[in-house]
Amino acid sequence: MKYIKVLLEENVEAENLQEVLANIKGIRTTEIVDEENPESELKKAFNKSKEQLKKGEYENIVNDIFDILVHPKTK
């Protein structure tokens, strides 16, 4: 899987850009991630945990989520 990371300025309407990107052929999903908001990191961990559950990696799920809760990223 390939990803494109786009950094937006503070005053940009991210939802509008997300809508435009979602209409481009070949783009499967779009997501707005606010790195200043710790919920975003937790959301990423839960999304990753879905894939880990499919693979049976239960211990990794617990470790990833615990790590985010105990050691949140700070800027």
N, CA, C and O atoms as CSV, one atom per row, in Angstrom:
chain,resi,resn,atom,element,x,y,z
A,1,MET,N,N,0.842,-1.169,0.000
A,1,MET,CA,C,0.000,0.000,0.000
A,1,MET,C,C,0.890,1.236,0.000
A,1,MET,O,O,1.916,1.274,0.680
A,2,LYS,N,N,0.495,2.230,-0.755
A,2,LYS,CA,C,1.230,3.488,-0.828
A,2,LYS,C,C,0.395,4.590,-0.202
A,2,LYS,O,O,-0.834,4.568,-0.264
A,3,TYR,N,N,1.074,5.551,0.401
A,3,TYR,CA,C,0.421,6.671,1.056
A,3,TYR,C,C,1.013,7.967,0.541
A,3,TYR,O,O,2.167,8.012,0.114
A,4,ILE,N,N,0.216,9.015,0.584
A,4,ILE,CA,C,0.694,10.370,0.309
A,4,ILE,C,C,0.378,11.197,1.541
A,4,ILE,O,O,-0.754,11.201,2.026
A,5,LYS,N,N,1.379,11.893,2.042
A,5,LYS,CA,C,1.174,12.751,3.206
A,5,LYS,C,C,1.173,14.202,2.728
A,5,LYS,O,O,2.102,14.643,2.052
A,6,VAL,N,N,0.124,14.933,3.086
A,6,VAL,CA,C,-0.014,16.331,2.714
A,6,VAL,C,C,-0.115,17.137,4.000
A,6,VAL,O,O,-0.989,16.878,4.828
A,7,LEU,N,N,0.761,18.100,4.173
A,7,LEU,CA,C,0.709,18.977,5.342
A,7,LEU,C,C,-0.036,20.246,4.958
A,7,LEU,O,O,0.313,20.918,3.987
A,8,LEU,N,N,-1.058,20.563,5.726
A,8,LEU,CA,C,-1.900,21.716,5.424
A,8,LEU,C,C,-1.600,22.878,6.367
A,8,LEU,O,O,-1.172,22.678,7.504
A,9,GLU,N,N,-1.830,24.079,5.883
A,9,GLU,CA,C,-1.715,25.250,6.732
A,9,GLU,C,C,-2.874,25.269,7.709
A,9,GLU,O,O,-3.881,24.595,7.491
A,10,GLU,N,N,-2.745,26.026,8.772
A,10,GLU,CA,C,-3.733,26.042,9.851
A,10,GLU,C,C,-5.143,26.414,9.402
A,10,GLU,O,O,-6.111,25.840,9.899
A,11,ASN,N,N,-5.278,27.342,8.490
A,11,ASN,CA,C,-6.598,27.872,8.153
A,11,ASN,C,C,-7.254,27.193,6.947
A,11,ASN,O,O,-8.249,27.703,6.431
A,12,VAL,N,N,-6.730,26.074,6.493
A,12,VAL,CA,C,-7.256,25.383,5.322
A,12,VAL,C,C,-8.448,24.512,5.709
A,12,VAL,O,O,-8.437,23.866,6.757
A,13,GLU,N,N,-9.474,24.497,4.863
A,13,GLU,CA,C,-10.646,23.643,5.067
A,13,GLU,C,C,-10.277,22.218,4.635
A,13,GLU,O,O,-10.424,21.868,3.464
A,14,ALA,N,N,-9.811,21.422,5.552
A,14,ALA,CA,C,-9.343,20.074,5.240
A,14,ALA,C,C,-10.462,19.182,4.719
A,14,ALA,O,O,-10.211,18.298,3.900
A,15,GLU,N,N,-11.670,19.394,5.170
A,15,GLU,CA,C,-12.794,18.569,4.734
A,15,GLU,C,C,-13.045,18.730,3.241
A,15,GLU,O,O,-13.374,17.759,2.559
A,16,ASN,N,N,-12.890,19.958,2.723
A,16,ASN,CA,C,-13.084,20.202,1.292
A,16,ASN,C,C,-12.033,19.459,0.471
A,16,ASN,O,O,-12.352,18.844,-0.546
A,17,LEU,N,N,-10.802,19.520,0.908
A,17,LEU,CA,C,-9.730,18.810,0.210
A,17,LEU,C,C,-9.960,17.301,0.273
A,17,LEU,O,O,-9.727,16.595,-0.708
A,18,GLN,N,N,-10.409,16.815,1.407
A,18,GLN,CA,C,-10.692,15.392,1.563
A,18,GLN,C,C,-11.773,14.949,0.577
A,18,GLN,O,O,-11.670,13.879,-0.023
A,19,GLU,N,N,-12.792,15.763,0.415
A,19,GLU,CA,C,-13.880,15.447,-0.511
A,19,GLU,C,C,-13.378,15.393,-1.953
A,19,GLU,O,O,-13.747,14.494,-2.708
A,20,VAL,N,N,-12.540,16.353,-2.332
A,20,VAL,CA,C,-11.985,16.372,-3.685
A,20,VAL,C,C,-11.136,15.129,-3.926
A,20,VAL,O,O,-11.271,14.477,-4.961
A,21,LEU,N,N,-10.277,14.800,-2.994
A,21,LEU,CA,C,-9.404,13.631,-3.149
A,21,LEU,C,C,-10.195,12.329,-3.226
A,21,LEU,O,O,-9.816,11.413,-3.955
A,22,ALA,N,N,-11.284,12.245,-2.482
A,22,ALA,CA,C,-12.091,11.029,-2.471
A,22,ALA,C,C,-12.735,10.761,-3.830
A,22,ALA,O,O,-13.116,9.627,-4.120
A,23,ASN,N,N,-12.859,11.788,-4.657
A,23,ASN,CA,C,-13.478,11.637,-5.973
A,23,ASN,C,C,-12.486,11.286,-7.082
A,23,ASN,O,O,-12.879,11.105,-8.234
A,24,ILE,N,N,-11.209,11.191,-6.737
A,24,ILE,CA,C,-10.192,10.859,-7.733
A,24,ILE,C,C,-10.066,9.349,-7.851
A,24,ILE,O,O,-9.950,8.642,-6.850
A,25,LYS,N,N,-10.091,8.861,-9.094
A,25,LYS,CA,C,-9.974,7.427,-9.340
A,25,LYS,C,C,-8.630,6.917,-8.804
A,25,LYS,O,O,-7.585,7.524,-9.033
A,26,GLY,N,N,-8.681,5.809,-8.100
A,26,GLY,CA,C,-7.469,5.207,-7.548
A,26,GLY,C,C,-7.243,5.528,-6.082
A,26,GLY,O,O,-6.406,4.897,-5.436
A,27,ILE,N,N,-7.967,6.488,-5.547
A,27,ILE,CA,C,-7.846,6.808,-4.128
A,27,ILE,C,C,-8.901,6.016,-3.371
A,27,ILE,O,O,-10.101,6.217,-3.563
A,28,ARG,N,N,-8.448,5.122,-2.516
A,28,ARG,CA,C,-9.347,4.234,-1.779
A,28,ARG,C,C,-9.994,4.943,-0.601
A,28,ARG,O,O,-11.214,4.892,-0.445
A,29,THR,N,N,-9.201,5.599,0.228
A,29,THR,CA,C,-9.736,6.287,1.394
A,29,THR,C,C,-8.952,7.576,1.634
A,29,THR,O,O,-7.825,7.735,1.164
A,30,THR,N,N,-9.568,8.476,2.366
A,30,THR,CA,C,-8.893,9.685,2.821
A,30,THR,C,C,-9.175,9.834,4.313
A,30,THR,O,O,-10.216,9.400,4.805
A,31,GLU,N,N,-8.247,10.444,5.014
A,31,GLU,CA,C,-8.399,10.625,6.455
A,31,GLU,C,C,-7.744,11.930,6.855
A,31,GLU,O,O,-6.657,12.260,6.381
A,32,ILE,N,N,-8.399,12.662,7.720
A,32,ILE,CA,C,-7.825,13.886,8.270
A,32,ILE,C,C,-7.223,13.532,9.629
A,32,ILE,O,O,-7.922,13.036,10.513
A,33,VAL,N,N,-5.928,13.788,9.790
A,33,VAL,CA,C,-5.239,13.486,11.033
A,33,VAL,C,C,-4.720,14.792,11.621
A,33,VAL,O,O,-3.969,15.523,10.975
A,34,ASP,N,N,-5.123,15.071,12.835
A,34,ASP,CA,C,-4.663,16.265,13.535
A,34,ASP,C,C,-3.605,15.822,14.533
A,34,ASP,O,O,-3.932,15.272,15.585
A,35,GLU,N,N,-2.341,16.057,14.211
A,35,GLU,CA,C,-1.254,15.591,15.070
A,35,GLU,C,C,-1.215,16.317,16.407
A,35,GLU,O,O,-0.571,15.845,17.345
A,36,GLU,N,N,-1.884,17.441,16.510
A,36,GLU,CA,C,-1.932,18.154,17.775
A,36,GLU,C,C,-2.980,17.566,18.703
A,36,GLU,O,O,-3.033,17.902,19.886
A,37,ASN,N,N,-3.807,16.696,18.167
A,37,ASN,CA,C,-4.890,16.081,18.923
A,37,ASN,C,C,-4.520,14.632,19.225
A,37,ASN,O,O,-4.428,13.827,18.298
A,38,PRO,N,N,-4.307,14.275,20.487
A,38,PRO,CA,C,-3.895,12.908,20.813
A,38,PRO,C,C,-4.925,11.855,20.417
A,38,PRO,O,O,-4.574,10.683,20.283
A,39,GLU,N,N,-6.184,12.238,20.228
A,39,GLU,CA,C,-7.184,11.272,19.787
A,39,GLU,C,C,-6.834,10.704,18.430
A,39,GLU,O,O,-7.179,9.562,18.127
A,40,SER,N,N,-6.147,11.494,17.601
A,40,SER,CA,C,-5.762,11.028,16.281
A,40,SER,C,C,-4.816,9.840,16.390
A,40,SER,O,O,-4.959,8.869,15.646
A,41,GLU,N,N,-3.859,9.900,17.297
A,41,GLU,CA,C,-2.937,8.788,17.484
A,41,GLU,C,C,-3.677,7.548,17.966
A,41,GLU,O,O,-3.392,6.434,17.526
A,42,LEU,N,N,-4.616,7.746,18.860
A,42,LEU,CA,C,-5.401,6.617,19.359
A,42,LEU,C,C,-6.252,6.031,18.241
A,42,LEU,O,O,-6.403,4.814,18.144
A,43,LYS,N,N,-6.802,6.889,17.403
A,43,LYS,CA,C,-7.606,6.417,16.273
A,43,LYS,C,C,-6.749,5.585,15.322
A,43,LYS,O,O,-7.191,4.547,14.832
A,44,LYS,N,N,-5.525,6.040,15.063
A,44,LYS,CA,C,-4.622,5.274,14.197
A,44,LYS,C,C,-4.338,3.902,14.801
A,44,LYS,O,O,-4.298,2.900,14.088
A,45,ALA,N,N,-4.143,3.861,16.114
A,45,ALA,CA,C,-3.858,2.589,16.780
A,45,ALA,C,C,-5.043,1.636,16.662
A,45,ALA,O,O,-4.859,0.441,16.429
A,46,PHE,N,N,-6.247,2.153,16.820
A,46,PHE,CA,C,-7.428,1.291,16.688
A,46,PHE,C,C,-7.586,0.791,15.256
A,46,PHE,O,O,-7.949,-0.365,15.039
A,47,ASN,N,N,-7.314,1.659,14.273
A,47,ASN,CA,C,-7.383,1.211,12.882
A,47,ASN,C,C,-6.341,0.137,12.600
A,47,ASN,O,O,-6.617,-0.842,11.907
A,48,LYS,N,N,-5.145,0.329,13.141
A,48,LYS,CA,C,-4.089,-0.669,12.974
A,48,LYS,C,C,-4.484,-1.971,13.669
A,48,LYS,O,O,-4.157,-3.059,13.196
A,49,SER,N,N,-5.187,-1.849,14.793
A,49,SER,CA,C,-5.574,-3.043,15.547
A,49,SER,C,C,-6.551,-3.913,14.764
A,49,SER,O,O,-6.571,-5.130,14.946
A,50,LYS,N,N,-7.352,-3.315,13.907
A,50,LYS,CA,C,-8.257,-4.100,13.075
A,50,LYS,C,C,-7.473,-5.079,12.212
A,50,LYS,O,O,-7.839,-6.249,12.096
A,51,GLU,N,N,-6.401,-4.598,11.612
A,51,GLU,CA,C,-5.557,-5.455,10.783
A,51,GLU,C,C,-4.857,-6.516,11.635
A,51,GLU,O,O,-4.728,-7.668,11.221
A,52,GLN,N,N,-4.409,-6.118,12.820
A,52,GLN,CA,C,-3.731,-7.064,13.702
A,52,GLN,C,C,-4.681,-8.160,14.166
A,52,GLN,O,O,-4.275,-9.314,14.304
A,53,LEU,N,N,-5.941,-7.811,14.408
A,53,LEU,CA,C,-6.929,-8.817,14.804
A,53,LEU,C,C,-7.113,-9.857,13.707
A,53,LEU,O,O,-7.219,-11.052,13.983
A,54,LYS,N,N,-7.149,-9.395,12.469
A,54,LYS,CA,C,-7.294,-10.317,11.341
A,54,LYS,C,C,-6.130,-11.297,11.278
A,54,LYS,O,O,-6.299,-12.442,10.859
A,55,LYS,N,N,-4.946,-10.847,11.693
A,55,LYS,CA,C,-3.746,-11.680,11.643
A,55,LYS,C,C,-3.523,-12.456,12.943
A,55,LYS,O,O,-2.605,-13.272,13.024
A,56,GLY,N,N,-4.350,-12.212,13.954
A,56,GLY,CA,C,-4.200,-12.906,15.226
A,56,GLY,C,C,-3.097,-12.355,16.109
A,56,GLY,O,O,-2.593,-13.066,16.978
A,57,GLU,N,N,-2.718,-11.123,15.910
A,57,GLU,CA,C,-1.632,-10.490,16.679
A,57,GLU,C,C,-2.204,-9.754,17.887
A,57,GLU,O,O,-2.105,-8.530,17.974
A,58,TYR,N,N,-2.795,-10.487,18.807
A,58,TYR,CA,C,-3.502,-9.886,19.939
A,58,TYR,C,C,-2.577,-9.143,20.898
A,58,TYR,O,O,-2.931,-8.072,21.391
A,59,GLU,N,N,-1.418,-9.688,21.162
A,59,GLU,CA,C,-0.487,-9.047,22.094
A,59,GLU,C,C,-0.005,-7.700,21.541
A,59,GLU,O,O,0.170,-6.743,22.295
A,60,ASN,N,N,0.205,-7.631,20.236
A,60,ASN,CA,C,0.641,-6.376,19.617
A,60,ASN,C,C,-0.412,-5.288,19.762
A,60,ASN,O,O,-0.080,-4.118,19.957
A,61,ILE,N,N,-1.680,-5.670,19.667
A,61,ILE,CA,C,-2.766,-4.694,19.810
A,61,ILE,C,C,-2.707,-4.042,21.181
A,61,ILE,O,O,-2.732,-2.817,21.296
A,62,VAL,N,N,-2.629,-4.851,22.201
A,62,VAL,CA,C,-2.605,-4.342,23.571
A,62,VAL,C,C,-1.376,-3.455,23.783
A,62,VAL,O,O,-1.478,-2.385,24.383
A,63,ASN,N,N,-0.233,-3.891,23.299
A,63,ASN,CA,C,0.998,-3.124,23.472
A,63,ASN,C,C,0.936,-1.774,22.771
A,63,ASN,O,O,1.354,-0.764,23.339
A,64,ASP,N,N,0.414,-1.741,21.533
A,64,ASP,CA,C,0.336,-0.493,20.775
A,64,ASP,C,C,-0.580,0.521,21.457
A,64,ASP,O,O,-0.213,1.685,21.614
A,65,ILE,N,N,-1.758,0.085,21.857
A,65,ILE,CA,C,-2.715,0.999,22.488
A,65,ILE,C,C,-2.212,1.445,23.855
A,65,ILE,O,O,-2.337,2.619,24.203
A,66,PHE,N,N,-1.649,0.533,24.631
A,66,PHE,CA,C,-1.096,0.880,25.941
A,66,PHE,C,C,0.012,1.910,25.791
A,66,PHE,O,O,0.087,2.864,26.565
A,67,ASP,N,N,0.870,1.720,24.796
A,67,ASP,CA,C,1.987,2.642,24.572
A,67,ASP,C,C,1.475,4.054,24.261
A,67,ASP,O,O,2.035,5.033,24.755
A,68,ILE,N,N,0.430,4.168,23.459
A,68,ILE,CA,C,-0.118,5.486,23.124
A,68,ILE,C,C,-0.748,6.145,24.337
A,68,ILE,O,O,-0.614,7.352,24.537
A,69,LEU,N,N,-1.432,5.354,25.145
A,69,LEU,CA,C,-2.083,5.923,26.327
A,69,LEU,C,C,-1.068,6.370,27.376
A,69,LEU,O,O,-1.262,7.396,28.029
A,70,VAL,N,N,0.006,5.610,27.541
A,70,VAL,CA,C,1.007,5.913,28.563
A,70,VAL,C,C,2.023,6.945,28.081
A,70,VAL,O,O,2.476,7.782,28.861
A,71,HIS,N,N,2.382,6.888,26.796
A,71,HIS,CA,C,3.411,7.782,26.251
A,71,HIS,C,C,2.864,8.550,25.044
A,71,HIS,O,O,3.286,8.297,23.916
A,72,PRO,N,N,1.940,9.476,25.262
A,72,PRO,CA,C,1.399,10.220,24.117
A,72,PRO,C,C,2.481,11.085,23.476
A,72,PRO,O,O,3.373,11.584,24.163
A,73,LYS,N,N,2.399,11.258,22.168
A,73,LYS,CA,C,3.359,12.109,21.462
A,73,LYS,C,C,3.096,13.553,21.831
A,73,LYS,O,O,1.948,13.990,21.910
A,74,THR,N,N,4.161,14.281,22.054
A,74,THR,CA,C,4.028,15.716,22.338
A,74,THR,C,C,4.918,16.478,21.367
A,74,THR,O,O,5.947,15.976,20.914
A,75,LYS,N,N,4.507,17.682,21.064
A,75,LYS,CA,C,5.313,18.512,20.149
A,75,LYS,C,C,6.024,19.584,20.915
A,75,LYS,O,O,6.751,20.384,20.327
